[in-house]
Amino acid sequence: MKASVKLKENLKLTAELKSGHDILMDASESAGGDDSAARPMEMLLAGLGGCTGIDVILILKKMKAEIADFSIDIDAERAEKHPKKFEKIHLKYKIKGKNLNDKKVEKAIHLSENKYCSASASLKAEITSSYEIEQTN
């Protein structure tokens, strides 16, 4: 896997990804940027959410669940001193659909967090999670 990050102007950067999808990043105005795009650390959280989200959805589908709606709210705490790494991350999964129960959801989240999600395995932070299920008819 490869990526290239290039300076556009000021502190605005473009990540050119092998998949062909580019991502724009910038710093806040207080840090000297133009506040024109997502922060790199926000992208890191989004990547974690995307990685585990895809895992959990695929695992639940294999368990014959029908997903009508899915989201993850992510709250993170960063260290106050540089490098200001993430110290704690909590993911709250919100899943709406048919044929869902605690056992299935807990297993899907556990498998993602402990076996499949490369992003969570790559982060050195305390990562916790919870979930909410809404059954549909």
Sequence and secondary structure as in RCSB ss.txt:
>XXXX:A:sequence
MKASVKLKENLKLTAELKSGHDILMDASESAGGDDSAARPMEMLLAGLGGCTGIDVILILKKMKAEIADFSIDID
AERAEKHPKKFEKIHLKYKIKGKNLNDKKVEKAIHLSENKYCSASASLKAEITSSYEIEQTN
>XXXX:A:secstr
  EEEEEEETTEEEEEETTS EEEE   GGGTS   SB HHHHHHHHHHHHHHHHHHHHHHHTT EEEEEEEEEE
EEE SSTT  EEEEEEEEEEEEES  HHHHHHHHHHIIIII HHHHH  SEEEEEEEEEE  
